[in-house]
């Protein structure tokens, strides 16, 4: 089996509520592992994760890029 390379990690925090937002934005937050205010999620820094963050950039904040 091929080994996965460990890349950089990115930590994001939800800073706004998804109430009165489109379903796609709510689903994106859940996909990022967020669903309540002040929750943090650490994910692998990939182009797909960056795209998801860009989609809900008004609801999340990048805390740490390591």
DORO-11077 format. One line per field, with one value per atom (N, C-alpha, C): residue in three letters; atom name; x, y, z. Coordinates in steps of 0.05 Angstrom, whole numbers, plus 5000, padded with zeros to 4 digits. Layout:
<pts>
aa <- ALA;...
at <- CA;...
X <- X;...
Y <- Y;...
Z <- Z;...
</pts>
This chain:
<pts>
aa <- UNK;UNK;UNK;UNK;UNK;UNK;UNK;UNK;UNK;UNK;UNK;UNK;UNK;UNK;UNK;UNK;UNK;UNK;UNK;UNK;UNK;UNK;UNK;UNK;UNK;UNK;UNK;UNK;UNK;UNK;UNK;UNK;UNK;UNK;UNK;UNK;UNK;UNK;UNK;UNK;UNK;UNK;UNK;UNK;UNK;UNK;UNK;UNK;UNK;UNK;UNK;UNK;UNK;UNK;UNK;UNK;UNK;UNK;UNK;UNK;UNK;UNK;UNK;UNK;UNK;UNK;UNK;UNK;UNK;UNK;UNK;UNK;UNK;UNK;UNK;UNK;UNK;UNK;UNK;UNK;UNK;UNK;UNK;UNK;UNK;UNK;UNK;UNK;UNK;UNK;UNK;UNK;UNK;UNK;UNK;UNK;UNK;UNK;UNK;UNK;UNK;UNK;UNK;UNK;UNK;UNK;UNK;UNK;UNK;UNK;UNK;UNK;UNK;UNK;UNK;UNK;UNK;UNK;UNK;UNK;UNK;UNK;UNK;UNK;UNK;UNK;UNK;UNK;UNK;UNK;UNK;UNK;UNK;UNK;UNK;UNK;UNK;UNK;UNK;UNK;UNK;UNK;UNK;UNK;UNK;UNK;UNK;UNK;UNK;UNK;UNK;UNK;UNK;UNK;UNK;UNK;UNK;UNK;UNK;UNK;UNK;UNK;UNK;UNK;UNK;UNK;UNK;UNK;UNK;UNK;UNK;UNK;UNK;UNK;UNK;UNK;UNK;UNK;UNK;UNK;UNK;UNK;UNK;UNK;UNK;UNK;UNK;UNK;UNK;UNK;UNK;UNK;UNK;UNK;UNK;UNK;UNK;UNK
at <- N;CA;C;N;CA;C;N;CA;C;N;CA;C;N;CA;C;N;CA;C;N;CA;C;N;CA;C;N;CA;C;N;CA;C;N;CA;C;N;CA;C;N;CA;C;N;CA;C;N;CA;C;N;CA;C;N;CA;C;N;CA;C;N;CA;C;N;CA;C;N;CA;C;N;CA;C;N;CA;C;N;CA;C;N;CA;C;N;CA;C;N;CA;C;N;CA;C;N;CA;C;N;CA;C;N;CA;C;N;CA;C;N;CA;C;N;CA;C;N;CA;C;N;CA;C;N;CA;C;N;CA;C;N;CA;C;N;CA;C;N;CA;C;N;CA;C;N;CA;C;N;CA;C;N;CA;C;N;CA;C;N;CA;C;N;CA;C;N;CA;C;N;CA;C;N;CA;C;N;CA;C;N;CA;C;N;CA;C;N;CA;C;N;CA;C;N;CA;C;N;CA;C;N;CA;C;N;CA;C;N;CA;C;N;CA;C;N;CA;C;N;CA;C;N;CA;C;N;CA;C
X <- 5016;5000;5017;5008;5022;5019;5041;5040;5030;5014;5005;5027;5032;5051;5037;5050;5039;5047;5027;5031;5027;5023;5017;4989;4985;4958;4948;4923;4910;4888;4887;4867;4848;4822;4802;4782;4770;4751;4726;4703;4678;4672;4667;4663;4635;4619;4592;4573;4548;4527;4518;4511;4501;4471;4458;4430;4425;4404;4397;4418;4433;4453;4443;4452;4444;4452;4438;4443;4472;4482;4509;4530;4526;4545;4544;4520;4517;4531;4527;4539;4569;4579;4608;4620;4606;4616;4617;4596;4596;4619;4624;4646;4673;4675;4700;4702;4681;4681;4672;4657;4647;4617;4605;4576;4566;4584;4577;4598;4590;4608;4632;4655;4680;4692;4680;4692;4716;4736;4760;4763;4775;4780;4807;4823;4849;4847;4854;4852;4878;4881;4904;4901;4922;4922;4923;4900;4898;4882;4884;4869;4838;4829;4800;4791;4807;4801;4802;4822;4825;4800;4790;4766;4742;4740;4717;4719;4743;4746;4739;4746;4740;4710;4696;4667;4653;4663;4651;4670;4685;4706;4694;4668;4655;4645;4647;4637;4660;4684;4706;4731;4750;4775;4797;4819;4842;4858;4861;4875;4905;4912;4939;4945;4967;4977;5004;5005;5031;5041
Y <- 4976;5000;5025;5045;5070;5085;5097;5112;5141;5151;5179;5197;5218;5238;5257;5262;5281;5309;5325;5352;5372;5396;5417;5414;5426;5426;5454;5458;5484;5482;5500;5501;5524;5518;5538;5539;5562;5566;5579;5569;5581;5605;5628;5653;5665;5652;5663;5639;5645;5625;5620;5595;5589;5594;5605;5610;5631;5626;5643;5644;5622;5619;5597;5597;5575;5548;5527;5500;5491;5501;5494;5503;5527;5537;5522;5514;5497;5470;5459;5433;5435;5458;5462;5463;5477;5478;5450;5434;5407;5391;5395;5382;5389;5413;5423;5414;5401;5392;5413;5432;5454;5454;5460;5463;5481;5491;5509;5531;5554;5576;5569;5580;5576;5548;5531;5504;5507;5490;5490;5463;5463;5439;5441;5419;5418;5399;5409;5393;5395;5376;5376;5399;5413;5437;5427;5424;5416;5437;5436;5455;5453;5429;5425;5438;5435;5447;5477;5487;5516;5527;5512;5520;5521;5501;5501;5525;5531;5554;5580;5582;5606;5609;5586;5587;5599;5594;5603;5622;5637;5654;5675;5682;5701;5688;5661;5647;5634;5633;5620;5638;5630;5645;5625;5630;5612;5619;5600;5605;5600;5577;5569;5554;5561;5547;5536;5510;5498;5479
Z <- 5000;5000;5000;4986;4985;5012;5021;5045;5040;5057;5055;5066;5051;5060;5079;5101;5121;5111;5105;5096;5118;5110;5129;5140;5162;5175;5178;5178;5181;5202;5220;5241;5235;5235;5230;5253;5258;5279;5268;5276;5267;5284;5270;5284;5280;5263;5257;5254;5259;5258;5229;5222;5196;5193;5213;5212;5189;5173;5151;5129;5126;5105;5086;5062;5043;5053;5045;5053;5045;5023;5014;5034;5046;5065;5091;5099;5123;5119;5096;5089;5088;5079;5078;5106;5124;5152;5164;5159;5170;5157;5132;5118;5130;5140;5153;5182;5192;5219;5239;5230;5247;5248;5270;5271;5294;5310;5332;5334;5345;5347;5365;5358;5372;5371;5355;5351;5333;5338;5321;5308;5285;5270;5257;5259;5246;5223;5199;5175;5159;5141;5123;5104;5099;5081;5052;5040;5012;4996;4970;4954;4958;4962;4967;4993;5014;5040;5037;5023;5019;5004;4985;4970;4988;5006;5025;5044;5053;5070;5056;5030;5015;5011;5010;5006;5030;5054;5079;5094;5080;5092;5111;5108;5125;5151;5153;5176;5193;5181;5195;5195;5212;5215;5216;5201;5202;5226;5244;5270;5267;5254;5253;5227;5215;5191;5198;5203;5210;5189
</pts>
